[in-house]
Amino acid sequence: MAVHNAADEYRMAKFYFDSKAYADAARMLEGVLTEEPANLSVRLLLARSYYHSAQLRRAESELRRVLEADPAEDYARLMLGRVLERQGRVEEARPHLRLAAAMTGESL
């Protein structure tokens, strides 16, 4: 019987993500997150997995949690803007996209 820990599960989830098996990655990351709820890297990869598997409400929820913990996380800010855009919530997305651009020095 193999013993798995959160680090092993994260590595496997990353493998699934890199293989574009986003729903599988999300399922694994959900388990990792129950063991490490404060781990923002796990939460951000989970949000990305949700985004790429068209689970936009879940992606939005995870991104908002990341930004609550770290408002200066520019990639989460950009992703939240993209998630909102993809849901047709363009006006709501705009301030997040502007802030992400300002944080990274890029232009929209």
Rosetta silent file (secondary structure, phi, psi, omega in degrees, C-alpha in Angstrom):
SEQUENCE: MAVHNAADEYRMAKFYFDSKAYADAARMLEGVLTEEPANLSVRLLLARSYYHSAQLRRAESELRRVLEADPAEDYARLMLGRVLERQGRVEEARPHLRLAAAMTGESL
SCORE:     score description
SCORE:     0.000 S_00000001
   1 L     0.000  124.338 -177.870    0.000    0.000    0.000 S_00000001
   2 L   -81.656  139.759  176.600    1.503    3.319   -1.099 S_00000001
   3 L   -99.820  125.638  179.616    1.565    6.206    1.309 S_00000001
   4 L  -111.160  140.740  173.189    0.795    9.546   -0.285 S_00000001
   5 L  -119.186  175.630 -176.335    1.428   12.911    1.245 S_00000001
   6 H   -59.994  -37.333 -179.494    0.369   16.371    0.150 S_00000001
   7 H   -65.024  -42.373  177.416    3.660   16.998   -1.669 S_00000001
   8 H   -63.668  -43.428 -179.855    3.277   13.815   -3.732 S_00000001
   9 H   -64.888  -37.915  177.584   -0.333   14.670   -4.528 S_00000001
  10 H   -63.257  -45.059  178.823    0.678   18.202   -5.541 S_00000001
  11 H   -60.626  -40.806  178.917    3.350   16.826   -7.886 S_00000001
  12 H   -67.171  -40.926  178.308    0.806   14.445   -9.422 S_00000001
  13 H   -63.019  -40.733  178.130   -1.721   17.273   -9.794 S_00000001
  14 H   -63.006  -39.638  175.973    0.952   19.414  -11.475 S_00000001
  15 H   -60.557  -46.736  177.862    1.646   16.526  -13.853 S_00000001
  16 H   -60.352  -44.322 -179.992   -2.080   16.327  -14.698 S_00000001
  17 H   -60.447  -49.312 -179.480   -2.209   20.101  -15.170 S_00000001
  18 H   -63.028  -25.144  177.612    0.844   20.101  -17.436 S_00000001
  19 L   -88.089    4.842 -179.315   -0.778   17.251  -19.392 S_00000001
  20 L    66.301   23.198  173.553   -3.902   19.390  -19.836 S_00000001
  21 L   -95.885   68.535 -169.185   -5.983   17.005  -17.699 S_00000001
  22 H   -65.117  -39.556  179.795   -7.368   19.986  -15.818 S_00000001
  23 H   -65.695  -39.077  176.909  -10.376   18.313  -14.177 S_00000001
  24 H   -64.949  -42.108  177.855   -8.117   15.536  -12.843 S_00000001
  25 H   -60.566  -43.884 -179.399   -5.669   18.132  -11.549 S_00000001
  26 H   -60.496  -45.199  179.847   -8.498   19.983   -9.819 S_00000001
  27 H   -59.080  -42.785  179.516   -9.710   16.825   -8.068 S_00000001
  28 H   -66.838  -42.126 -177.313   -6.223   16.112   -6.749 S_00000001
  29 H   -67.671  -32.302  175.900   -5.656   19.709   -5.678 S_00000001
  30 H   -58.459  -41.704  177.714   -8.941   19.788   -3.770 S_00000001
  31 H   -65.701  -42.644  178.814   -7.541   16.972   -1.617 S_00000001
  32 H   -62.034  -40.116 -177.329   -4.228   18.761   -1.130 S_00000001
  33 H   -65.816  -31.535  177.035   -6.061   21.920   -0.131 S_00000001
  34 H   -65.458  -30.412  177.809   -7.952   20.126    2.637 S_00000001
  35 H   -83.668  -29.439 -176.623   -4.550   19.250    4.127 S_00000001
  36 L  -134.175   67.324 -173.674   -2.968   22.647    3.439 S_00000001
  37 L   -64.043  -20.002 -178.913   -5.756   25.265    3.291 S_00000001
  38 L   -92.931    0.066 -176.972   -3.368   28.210    3.673 S_00000001
  39 L   -79.357  103.951 -175.901   -1.125   27.162    0.771 S_00000001
  40 H   -70.579  -28.418  176.769   -1.686   29.876   -1.843 S_00000001
  41 H   -64.212  -42.381  177.478    0.332   28.059   -4.520 S_00000001
  42 H   -64.173  -45.517 -178.191   -2.034   25.101   -4.300 S_00000001
  43 H   -63.048  -39.392  179.780   -5.054   27.393   -4.309 S_00000001
  44 H   -68.566  -41.500  177.332   -3.774   29.293   -7.361 S_00000001
  45 H   -66.744  -35.125  175.550   -3.079   26.103   -9.315 S_00000001
  46 H   -62.945  -44.286  178.357   -6.548   24.867   -8.330 S_00000001
  47 H   -60.915  -42.223  178.568   -8.056   28.101   -9.662 S_00000001
  48 H   -64.177  -39.768  178.000   -6.118   27.673  -12.913 S_00000001
  49 H   -63.555  -43.388  176.513   -7.327   24.068  -13.179 S_00000001
  50 H   -61.303  -45.280 -179.105  -10.915   25.202  -12.661 S_00000001
  51 H   -57.783  -49.666 -176.433  -10.484   27.947  -15.256 S_00000001
  52 H   -72.064  -17.434  176.554   -9.122   25.597  -17.895 S_00000001
  53 L  -103.645   18.437  174.915  -11.845   23.026  -17.200 S_00000001
  54 L    60.618   30.446  173.272  -14.552   25.736  -17.515 S_00000001
  55 L  -100.009   69.753 -167.082  -15.490   25.644  -13.832 S_00000001
  56 H   -68.096  -38.464  178.710  -15.539   29.424  -13.764 S_00000001
  57 H   -63.821  -40.831  178.085  -17.499   30.020  -10.552 S_00000001
  58 H   -66.427  -40.931  177.525  -15.139   27.742   -8.664 S_00000001
  59 H   -59.914  -46.437  179.399  -12.134   29.472  -10.236 S_00000001
  60 H   -57.780  -45.240 -179.098  -13.538   32.850   -9.210 S_00000001
  61 H   -60.982  -45.385  179.967  -14.066   31.665   -5.639 S_00000001
  62 H   -66.631  -40.076  179.466  -10.505   30.346   -5.297 S_00000001
  63 H   -64.948  -39.184  177.532   -9.000   33.476   -6.843 S_00000001
  64 H   -64.639  -35.758  176.751  -10.929   35.691   -4.444 S_00000001
  65 H   -66.243  -41.448  177.494   -9.566   33.605   -1.546 S_00000001
  66 H   -60.289  -46.008 -176.921   -6.014   34.019   -2.854 S_00000001
  67 H   -70.642  -27.563  173.146   -6.510   37.775   -3.137 S_00000001
  68 H   -62.923  -42.363 -178.034   -7.994   37.994    0.369 S_00000001
  69 H   -77.367  -33.282 -176.543   -4.799   36.428    1.693 S_00000001
  70 L  -144.913   84.606 -177.895   -2.446   38.286   -0.667 S_00000001
  71 L   -60.626  -17.846 -179.367   -3.915   41.353   -2.410 S_00000001
  72 L   -90.395    7.747  179.199   -0.569   41.916   -4.191 S_00000001
  73 L   -76.470   93.772 -172.315   -0.750   38.567   -6.048 S_00000001
  74 H   -65.509  -34.712 -179.379   -0.780   40.044   -9.550 S_00000001
  75 H   -68.456  -39.278  176.551   -1.324   36.772  -11.421 S_00000001
  76 H   -63.199  -38.178  178.743   -4.413   35.969   -9.320 S_00000001
  77 H   -63.368  -46.326  178.138   -5.672   39.488  -10.058 S_00000001
  78 H   -60.990  -47.318 -179.200   -5.150   38.970  -13.809 S_00000001
  79 H   -61.833  -40.209  178.828   -6.806   35.551  -13.704 S_00000001
  80 H   -60.877  -42.700  176.397   -9.790   36.909  -11.796 S_00000001
  81 H   -59.142  -44.055  179.518  -10.223   39.523  -14.492 S_00000001
  82 H   -65.979  -39.857  178.221  -10.059   36.840  -17.187 S_00000001
  83 H   -61.990  -45.268  179.883  -12.527   34.602  -15.311 S_00000001
  84 H   -64.169  -42.358  176.563  -14.982   37.470  -14.998 S_00000001
  85 H   -58.399  -46.015 -177.238  -14.550   38.339  -18.687 S_00000001
  86 H   -64.660  -23.309  176.409  -15.179   34.746  -19.684 S_00000001
  87 L   -88.280    2.418 -179.390  -18.413   34.852  -17.682 S_00000001
  88 L    81.174   15.210 -178.406  -19.487   37.958  -19.604 S_00000001
  89 L  -102.174   60.571 -171.115  -18.906   40.227  -16.581 S_00000001
  90 H   -62.251  -44.541 -178.769  -16.678   42.645  -18.499 S_00000001
  91 H   -63.053  -38.934  178.851  -17.341   45.737  -16.382 S_00000001
  92 H   -69.414  -30.763 -178.970  -16.574   43.817  -13.204 S_00000001
  93 H   -73.963  -34.802 -170.987  -13.390   42.431  -14.799 S_00000001
  94 H   -52.012  -49.392 -178.772  -11.972   45.766  -15.932 S_00000001
  95 H   -63.422  -33.749  178.322  -10.646   47.059  -12.565 S_00000001
  96 H   -67.306  -41.594  179.453   -8.928   43.736  -11.854 S_00000001
  97 H   -66.993  -39.965  178.206   -7.269   43.733  -15.265 S_00000001
  98 H   -64.011  -44.696 -179.660   -6.155   47.345  -14.885 S_00000001
  99 H   -64.266  -42.160  177.885   -4.720   46.695  -11.449 S_00000001
 100 H   -61.038  -42.318  178.844   -2.895   43.574  -12.670 S_00000001
 101 H   -63.705  -42.617  179.103   -1.422   45.562  -15.553 S_00000001
 102 H   -64.531  -37.124 -178.535   -0.319   48.335  -13.199 S_00000001
 103 H   -69.466  -30.435 -176.722    1.238   45.804  -10.816 S_00000001
 104 H  -101.001   -7.105 -178.794    3.262   44.157  -13.569 S_00000001
 105 L    77.418   15.410  178.373    4.052   47.302  -15.562 S_00000001
 106 L   -97.006  163.294  176.559    2.233   45.986  -18.616 S_00000001
 107 L  -104.706  155.281  178.922   -0.369   47.782  -20.646 S_00000001
 108 L   -76.465    0.000    0.000   -3.842   46.514  -21.377 S_00000001
